[in-house]
Every structure is written in structure tokens, then in C-alpha cells.
Amino acid sequence: MSDEPAMREQACEAIQHGRLPANQPTRMLFGPSAGETCAVCGALVPRGEMAIQLEFQRGLPPAEKALRDPHERLDAKPEVRGYHLHSRCFAAWELERTRSAEGRTSG
């Protein structure tokens, strides 16, 4: 894997090009990889190496736009998108994600 500035640049590009969201994930899972591709650097996370899985859930419609009845709303399954990252790529993404969020709120 590459050095820290290069990883941060890759994380920034992943956010800018829509390969990874810049918002807080709905859920994060940590554990041994099954050999997935890293969403930041594009390299395989070797089987058994520590990996981070990020999950992002698209929300249900707001209450005023709710489905016809509460049961229908409970049965609705929001879309969940998952991404796998090396632990160092996750750190670079988290840094760039928070910088991106700070830029949006201060500008």
C-alpha cells in the first residue's frame, strides 16, 4: 500500500467521484476480510486481514410522505450499500470525509 498523503488523495478522489459517500455510515463492521476489493485504493483486502465494512442506508420517506399505513412503512426495506476498506484506507477516508463535511458547513 502507498504512503499516507497518497492514500488521503485516493480517499478524496473516491468521495469526489462518488465511489464512496462522504456522510457518516449507518453501520460499521470490523473483522477479517473475505478477499473483497477496497473502495478507496481498489486493491484486494487479503483474506483474513482486518477490514472495515461501511454500510449506508437510504432512509425511508419522511413521515409526511409516509406510505399509506404504518404496517406498509414497517415492511418497506430501505436500500443498504456496503463498502469494504483496508484499515489504513478507512483512516484516510475518515479524515477526508470529516474535512469535506467541515468545508460544507463553513462555506
C-alpha positions in Angstrom: 0.0 0.0 0.0 1.1 3.6 -0.5 2.1 6.3 1.9 -0.4 8.5 3.9 -0.6 11.5 1.5 -1.3 9.2 -1.5 -3.9 7.3 0.5 -5.6 10.6 1.5 -5.6 11.7 -2.1 -7.2 8.4 -3.2 -9.8 8.7 -0.4 -10.6 12.3 -1.6 -11.0 11.1 -5.2 -13.2 8.2 -4.1 -15.5 10.8 -2.4 -15.4 13.3 -5.3 -16.1 10.7 -7.9 -19.0 9.1 -5.9 -17.3 5.8 -5.2 -17.7 6.4 -1.5 -20.2 8.6 0.3 -18.9 11.5 2.4 -21.5 11.1 5.1 -21.5 9.1 8.4 -22.1 5.4 7.7 -25.2 3.9 9.1 -23.2 1.0 10.4 -19.5 -0.1 10.6 -18.3 -3.7 10.9 -14.8 -4.7 11.7 -13.4 -8.2 11.1 -11.3 -10.4 8.9 -11.7 -9.9 5.1 -13.1 -12.5 2.8 -10.9 -11.1 0.0 -13.0 -8.0 -1.0 -11.8 -5.0 -3.0 -11.1 -1.8 -1.1 -13.4 1.0 -2.2 -10.6 3.6 -1.6 -7.5 2.1 -3.3 -9.0 -0.6 -5.5 -6.6 -3.3 -4.2 -7.8 -6.5 -2.7 -8.0 -6.7 1.1 -6.2 -10.0 1.6 -8.3 -12.8 3.0 -8.0 -12.8 6.8 -6.6 -9.3 7.1 -8.5 -6.8 9.2 -11.1 -4.9 7.1 -13.8 -2.4 7.7 -17.2 -2.7 6.1 -19.2 0.5 5.9 -22.9 0.4 5.3 -25.0 3.3 4.2 -28.8 3.1 4.3 -31.0 5.2 2.2 -33.7 6.5 4.5 -37.4 5.8 4.4 -39.6 8.7 3.3 -40.3 11.4 5.9 -43.5 11.0 8.0 -45.4 13.5 5.8 -44.6 11.4 2.8 -45.2 8.1 4.5 -46.6 5.0 2.9 -50.4 4.6 3.1 -50.4 2.9 6.5 -47.9 2.2 9.3 -47.7 -1.5 8.5 -46.7 -0.8 4.9 -44.0 1.6 6.2 -42.6 -1.0 8.6 -42.4 -3.6 5.8 -40.5 -1.2 3.5 -36.9 -2.3 3.1 -34.5 0.7 2.6 -31.6 0.1 0.3 -28.3 -0.6 2.0 -25.0 -0.1 0.2 -21.8 -1.7 1.6 -18.2 -0.9 1.0 -15.0 -2.7 2.2 -11.8 -0.9 3.1 -8.3 -1.6 4.4 -7.9 -0.2 7.9 -5.4 2.4 6.7 -7.7 3.4 3.8 -10.5 3.7 6.3 -8.4 6.2 8.3 -7.7 8.2 5.2 -11.3 8.2 4.2 -12.5 9.2 7.6 -10.0 12.2 7.7 -11.1 13.3 4.2 -14.8 12.8 4.9 -14.7 14.9 8.0 -12.6 17.6 6.2 -15.2 17.6 3.4 -18.0 18.0 5.9 -16.3 20.8 7.7 -15.8 22.6 4.3 -19.5 22.3 3.6 -20.6 23.7 6.9 -18.1 26.6 7.0 -18.6 27.8 3.4 
